Amino acid sequence: MEESVRWLTPEEQQAWRSFVRLQEKLGGRLARLLQTESHLSAADFAVLVNLTDVPEGRRRHQDLARALEWEKSRMSHHVARMAGRGLVVREECAEDGRGAFVVITEQGRAAIEAAAPLHVEAVRALFLDHVTPAELRTLGQISERVVAKLDGDA
């Protein structure tokens, strides 16, 4: 039995395409600024932010990959590149010989501490300064609802 496709209405298509274009432009601009100003890629920044979000600065490799929505191989390759630059180290898990931790180094902490103020200013200048508080609340509510649904489906 063939299911019918629920095509987007013109309004839905316009909103969706605008949302995707916003993500592409904003993500690209932020990535270029980070790379130019702090020599961190957007992926480096995402990994370091996730590691600084936990008190001990370490997360299981698989949990970090899941948090970033990355495939295992991408996570492994990226962590190896970051380790080569001294931003993180990989530690074996004593309890589980197959598992490993990704741990932020002092050099990684210094890099994220230098990059964070630049990132915040860019987020303000490129995005926050152009939306009202009510729009921001609505965006937050929409984002949380959709992310909760996606997390529930995983």
N, C-alpha and C positions, 0 to 999 in steps of 0.2 A: 504494500500500500504506500503510495507516494504522499509524503507530507507536503502541505502547501507552505511556501516560503512567506514569512511575514516581512515583506519589504518595508523599508523605512519610508515614512511619509516625508514630504519635502521639508517639513519643520524638523523632524527627527534627523534627517540626513544633514541638514544645515548645522544643527546643534552638535551632532557627532563629529562632523568634519572640522568644525571650529574648535572643538575640544581636542581632537587629535593634533590639529595644527598648533594649538597653544602648547601642548606638551612637547611637540617637536621643536618649536622655536625657542621656548623657554629652556628646555633641556640642553639644546645645542648652545645657546648663549651662555648658560651657566657653566657648561663643560669647558667652553673655550676660555672663559674668564678664569676658572680654576686652574686650567693647564697653564695659561699665560702668567698668572699672578703667583701661583703656589707650586707649580710643577707637579700637581696631582691630577690624575684623570678623574672623571666623574665616578668611575668604578672604584678607584682608590679611595675617594672621599666616602663613598657609600660603605665600603668595608670598614674604614676607620671610624665612621660615625657609629656603626653597629657595635664595634668593639668598645668604644668609649661609653656606650649606653649601659654597659654592665660594669658594676663596681670593680671587678677583678681584671677587666680588660681582656677577657678570653671567652671564646665561645667554641663549642664543638663545630668542627668543619661542616657537618651536615646541617646543623641548626643555622649556621650563618648562610649557607647556600639556600636553605628554605626561606629564611627571612628576606633575602635579596631576590628570590624567585629565579635563581641561577641553576643551571645544570651542574651536576657533580664535576664534570670535566672542566667546565669554565671556571668553577671555583678553584679547582686544583691548579690550573694554569695561572690564574690571576694571583693566587696566594704565593705561588712559586716566584712570580715576577716581583711582587711586593717584598718578599723575603730577600730576594737578591738585592733590593735597594735598601734593606735594613729597616723597613717600616713595620714588619711583622715577623714572627717566628712561628714555626709549626712545631708543636709538642705532641709526642705520642701520648695516648691515654693509657695510664697504668691499669685501669680496670678492664679495658677493652682493647686488646691488641690490634684490632682493625680500625678503631676510631682514632681521631686526632683532634687537637685543639689548635685554633689560630689565636695567637696572642700578640697584642700590640706592644711594640718596643718603645723605649724612651724617644727614639728618633721618630717613630710613628706618632707618638703623642705631641711632639714638638711640631710636626708637620700639620696635624689637624688643628692644633691650637693657633698656628699661624694662618691657616686657610679659613677657619670658621668665621672670623670677623669679616673677611672679604666676601665670603659666601652670603652671610646675613645681609650685608649692605647691597649685594647684587639682587638678592631675593626681594628686598624692599624696593629697590629702584625699578626692577623689571616687572614686579608683580603686585606686591602689597600696596604700593603707593597709588595703584590704579583701580582698586576695588574699595567699596564702602564696607564698613563694619558689618552691616546686614548681609551683604553679598558674601563676605568672608565666612560668616556663621553658616549661611546656607551651603556654601561649598564644603565646609567642614562636615556638616550633617550628611550631605550627599556622599561624600568620600567615605565616611565611616560606615554608612549603610552598605555601599557597594563592596567595600573591603570585607566587611563582616560576612556578606553573602559569598564572596570568593573564598574566604578562609573556611567557611562552612562546607563549601563544595570540594575543597582539597581533601 
